Amino acid sequence: MKKIPIIVLFVALASCAKEPPFEAVSKFKDAEEKMYKHRYEDARKAYQEIQEKAPDRSYDADIMLRIADTYYGEEKYSEAIVEYQGFLNFHPVHRDASYAQYQIGMCNYNELTTIDRDPGQVRTTKTEFQKLLDKYPGSPYEQEAKKYVSICTEHLASYELYVGRFYFRKEAFKAAIGRFSKLVKEFPGTPAEKEALYYLGRSYAERGDRDQAVSTFETLAAKYPTMAADARSEITKIRAQ
């Protein structure tokens, strides 16, 4: 979890608090101790008290992040997102803006479910990590964001494969073709693409579209040599009909 340099906040609190400097610093140290002991609710109350007594808004940013982090620590991700987004609304070019955006992505990621559920949450998660890459290039969180974008992309591809195979088993081949085609178009190179091409070819064959079926199996063989034998076998069956 993010650790804001304590000395920075000590100086800030000492210079802007309405109460004696040492008392302000003492309160912050107390809030920090609660935070590190995972007493998140108590820490949040302590940070909020400090925040209320700091009239200079330029110092509020660090405390805002601390408060957001307490919600994240409690796994209250919806509340954390609100706080991180609030931080970004007030401090879009702050030194820790990329961190706040990263945490929004992580909040969404931590609420992902299995591939047989609606993929809306996955799309949201991917969007938030992509925002980090687009708005804050070169940030310390860039590689992590790329990793999670890739994970979400594979998750979305797996969902399309799951639904496509469902339609294939039900012999709803037109619907299956729609799902497999979408996967191949939108998620090329993902682990699910190989299987999608295979079932796409079979779906075309089942519907009597021999040319599309052969073309799909040829693509499968060319792109995935380990599937070449299976693809050629399917092509032989189609041409023998």
Contacts in CASP RR format, 6 or more apart in sequence:
PFRMAT RR
TARGET T0000
AUTHOR 0000-0000-0000
METHOD contacts of the structure
MODEL  1
MKKIPIIVLFVALASCAKEPPFEAVSKFKDAEEKMYKHRYEDARKAYQEI
QEKAPDRSYDADIMLRIADTYYGEEKYSEAIVEYQGFLNFHPVHRDASYA
QYQIGMCNYNELTTIDRDPGQVRTTKTEFQKLLDKYPGSPYEQEAKKYVS
ICTEHLASYELYVGRFYFRKEAFKAAIGRFSKLVKEFPGTPAEKEALYYL
GRSYAERGDRDQAVSTFETLAAKYPTMAADARSEITKIRAQ
1 69 0 8 1.000
1 72 0 8 1.000
1 73 0 8 1.000
2 65 0 8 1.000
2 69 0 8 1.000
2 96 0 8 1.000
2 99 0 8 1.000
2 103 0 8 1.000
4 62 0 8 1.000
4 65 0 8 1.000
4 66 0 8 1.000
4 96 0 8 1.000
6 28 0 8 1.000
6 32 0 8 1.000
8 62 0 8 1.000
9 28 0 8 1.000
9 59 0 8 1.000
9 62 0 8 1.000
9 63 0 8 1.000
10 25 0 8 1.000
10 28 0 8 1.000
12 54 0 8 1.000
12 59 0 8 1.000
12 62 0 8 1.000
13 21 0 8 1.000
13 24 0 8 1.000
13 25 0 8 1.000
13 27 0 8 1.000
13 28 0 8 1.000
13 50 0 8 1.000
13 54 0 8 1.000
13 59 0 8 1.000
14 21 0 8 1.000
14 22 0 8 1.000
14 24 0 8 1.000
14 25 0 8 1.000
15 21 0 8 1.000
15 56 0 8 1.000
16 54 0 8 1.000
16 55 0 8 1.000
16 56 0 8 1.000
16 59 0 8 1.000
17 23 0 8 1.000
17 24 0 8 1.000
17 50 0 8 1.000
17 53 0 8 1.000
17 54 0 8 1.000
18 53 0 8 1.000
18 55 0 8 1.000
19 53 0 8 1.000
24 50 0 8 1.000
24 53 0 8 1.000
27 46 0 8 1.000
27 49 0 8 1.000
27 50 0 8 1.000
28 50 0 8 1.000
30 46 0 8 1.000
31 43 0 8 1.000
31 46 0 8 1.000
31 47 0 8 1.000
31 50 0 8 1.000
31 66 0 8 1.000
32 43 0 8 1.000
34 40 0 8 1.000
34 42 0 8 1.000
34 43 0 8 1.000
34 46 0 8 1.000
35 43 0 8 1.000
35 66 0 8 1.000
35 69 0 8 1.000
35 70 0 8 1.000
38 73 0 8 1.000
40 70 0 8 1.000
40 71 0 8 1.000
40 73 0 8 1.000
40 74 0 8 1.000
41 70 0 8 1.000
41 74 0 8 1.000
43 66 0 8 1.000
43 70 0 8 1.000
44 67 0 8 1.000
44 70 0 8 1.000
44 71 0 8 1.000
47 63 0 8 1.000
47 66 0 8 1.000
47 67 0 8 1.000
47 70 0 8 1.000
48 67 0 8 1.000
50 63 0 8 1.000
51 60 0 8 1.000
51 63 0 8 1.000
51 64 0 8 1.000
51 67 0 8 1.000
54 60 0 8 1.000
54 63 0 8 1.000
57 90 0 8 1.000
60 90 0 8 1.000
61 87 0 8 1.000
61 90 0 8 1.000
61 91 0 8 1.000
61 94 0 8 1.000
61 96 0 8 1.000
62 96 0 8 1.000
64 83 0 8 1.000
64 86 0 8 1.000
64 87 0 8 1.000
64 90 0 8 1.000
64 91 0 8 1.000
65 84 0 8 1.000
65 87 0 8 1.000
65 96 0 8 1.000
65 99 0 8 1.000
65 100 0 8 1.000
67 83 0 8 1.000
68 80 0 8 1.000
68 83 0 8 1.000
68 84 0 8 1.000
68 87 0 8 1.000
68 100 0 8 1.000
68 103 0 8 1.000
69 80 0 8 1.000
69 103 0 8 1.000
71 77 0 8 1.000
71 79 0 8 1.000
71 80 0 8 1.000
71 83 0 8 1.000
72 80 0 8 1.000
72 103 0 8 1.000
72 106 0 8 1.000
72 107 0 8 1.000
73 80 0 8 1.000
75 110 0 8 1.000
77 107 0 8 1.000
77 108 0 8 1.000
77 110 0 8 1.000
77 111 0 8 1.000
78 107 0 8 1.000
80 103 0 8 1.000
80 107 0 8 1.000
81 104 0 8 1.000
81 107 0 8 1.000
81 108 0 8 1.000
84 100 0 8 1.000
84 101 0 8 1.000
84 103 0 8 1.000
84 104 0 8 1.000
84 107 0 8 1.000
85 100 0 8 1.000
85 104 0 8 1.000
87 94 0 8 1.000
87 96 0 8 1.000
87 97 0 8 1.000
87 100 0 8 1.000
88 97 0 8 1.000
88 100 0 8 1.000
88 101 0 8 1.000
88 104 0 8 1.000
91 97 0 8 1.000
94 100 0 8 1.000
97 135 0 8 1.000
97 136 0 8 1.000
98 132 0 8 1.000
98 135 0 8 1.000
98 136 0 8 1.000
98 139 0 8 1.000
98 140 0 8 1.000
98 141 0 8 1.000
99 140 0 8 1.000
99 141 0 8 1.000
101 128 0 8 1.000
101 131 0 8 1.000
101 132 0 8 1.000
101 135 0 8 1.000
101 136 0 8 1.000
101 141 0 8 1.000
102 129 0 8 1.000
102 132 0 8 1.000
102 139 0 8 1.000
102 141 0 8 1.000
102 144 0 8 1.000
102 145 0 8 1.000
104 128 0 8 1.000
105 125 0 8 1.000
105 128 0 8 1.000
105 129 0 8 1.000
105 132 0 8 1.000
105 148 0 8 1.000
106 148 0 8 1.000
108 121 0 8 1.000
108 124 0 8 1.000
108 125 0 8 1.000
108 128 0 8 1.000
109 125 0 8 1.000
109 129 0 8 1.000
109 148 0 8 1.000
109 151 0 8 1.000
109 152 0 8 1.000
111 121 0 8 1.000
112 121 0 8 1.000
112 122 0 8 1.000
112 125 0 8 1.000
112 155 0 8 1.000
113 121 0 8 1.000
115 155 0 8 1.000
115 158 0 8 1.000
115 159 0 8 1.000
115 162 0 8 1.000
116 159 0 8 1.000
116 162 0 8 1.000
119 155 0 8 1.000
119 156 0 8 1.000
119 159 0 8 1.000
122 152 0 8 1.000
122 155 0 8 1.000
122 156 0 8 1.000
122 159 0 8 1.000
123 152 0 8 1.000
123 156 0 8 1.000
125 148 0 8 1.000
125 152 0 8 1.000
126 148 0 8 1.000
126 149 0 8 1.000
126 152 0 8 1.000
126 153 0 8 1.000
126 156 0 8 1.000
129 145 0 8 1.000
129 146 0 8 1.000
129 148 0 8 1.000
129 149 0 8 1.000
129 152 0 8 1.000
130 145 0 8 1.000
130 149 0 8 1.000
132 139 0 8 1.000
132 141 0 8 1.000
132 142 0 8 1.000
132 145 0 8 1.000
133 142 0 8 1.000
133 145 0 8 1.000
133 146 0 8 1.000
133 149 0 8 1.000
136 142 0 8 1.000
139 145 0 8 1.000
153 187 0 8 1.000
153 190 0 8 1.000
154 187 0 8 1.000
154 190 0 8 1.000
154 191 0 8 1.000
154 192 0 8 1.000
156 186 0 8 1.000
156 187 0 8 1.000
157 183 0 8 1.000
157 186 0 8 1.000
157 187 0 8 1.000
157 190 0 8 1.000
157 191 0 8 1.000
157 192 0 8 1.000
157 193 0 8 1.000
157 196 0 8 1.000
158 191 0 8 1.000
158 192 0 8 1.000
160 179 0 8 1.000
160 180 0 8 1.000
160 182 0 8 1.000
160 183 0 8 1.000
160 186 0 8 1.000
160 187 0 8 1.000
160 192 0 8 1.000
160 196 0 8 1.000
161 179 0 8 1.000
161 180 0 8 1.000
161 183 0 8 1.000
161 192 0 8 1.000
161 195 0 8 1.000
161 196 0 8 1.000
163 179 0 8 1.000
164 175 0 8 1.000
164 176 0 8 1.000
164 178 0 8 1.000
164 179 0 8 1.000
164 180 0 8 1.000
164 199 0 8 1.000
165 176 0 8 1.000
165 199 0 8 1.000
167 173 0 8 1.000
167 175 0 8 1.000
167 176 0 8 1.000
167 179 0 8 1.000
168 176 0 8 1.000
168 199 0 8 1.000
168 202 0 8 1.000
168 203 0 8 1.000
171 206 0 8 1.000
173 203 0 8 1.000
173 206 0 8 1.000
173 207 0 8 1.000
174 207 0 8 1.000
176 199 0 8 1.000
176 200 0 8 1.000
176 203 0 8 1.000
177 200 0 8 1.000
177 203 0 8 1.000
177 204 0 8 1.000
177 207 0 8 1.000
180 196 0 8 1.000
180 197 0 8 1.000
180 199 0 8 1.000
180 200 0 8 1.000
180 203 0 8 1.000
181 200 0 8 1.000
183 190 0 8 1.000
183 192 0 8 1.000
183 193 0 8 1.000
183 196 0 8 1.000
184 193 0 8 1.000
184 196 0 8 1.000
184 197 0 8 1.000
184 200 0 8 1.000
187 193 0 8 1.000
193 223 0 8 1.000
194 220 0 8 1.000
194 223 0 8 1.000
194 224 0 8 1.000
194 227 0 8 1.000
197 216 0 8 1.000
197 217 0 8 1.000
197 219 0 8 1.000
197 220 0 8 1.000
197 223 0 8 1.000
197 224 0 8 1.000
197 227 0 8 1.000
198 217 0 8 1.000
198 220 0 8 1.000
198 227 0 8 1.000
198 230 0 8 1.000
198 231 0 8 1.000
198 234 0 8 1.000
200 216 0 8 1.000
201 212 0 8 1.000
201 213 0 8 1.000
201 216 0 8 1.000
201 217 0 8 1.000
201 220 0 8 1.000
201 234 0 8 1.000
202 213 0 8 1.000
202 234 0 8 1.000
204 210 0 8 1.000
204 212 0 8 1.000
204 213 0 8 1.000
204 216 0 8 1.000
205 213 0 8 1.000
205 234 0 8 1.000
205 237 0 8 1.000
205 238 0 8 1.000
210 238 0 8 1.000
210 239 0 8 1.000
210 241 0 8 1.000
213 234 0 8 1.000
213 238 0 8 1.000
214 235 0 8 1.000
214 238 0 8 1.000
214 239 0 8 1.000
217 231 0 8 1.000
217 232 0 8 1.000
217 234 0 8 1.000
217 235 0 8 1.000
217 238 0 8 1.000
218 231 0 8 1.000
218 235 0 8 1.000
220 227 0 8 1.000
220 228 0 8 1.000
220 230 0 8 1.000
220 231 0 8 1.000
221 227 0 8 1.000
221 228 0 8 1.000
221 231 0 8 1.000
221 232 0 8 1.000
END
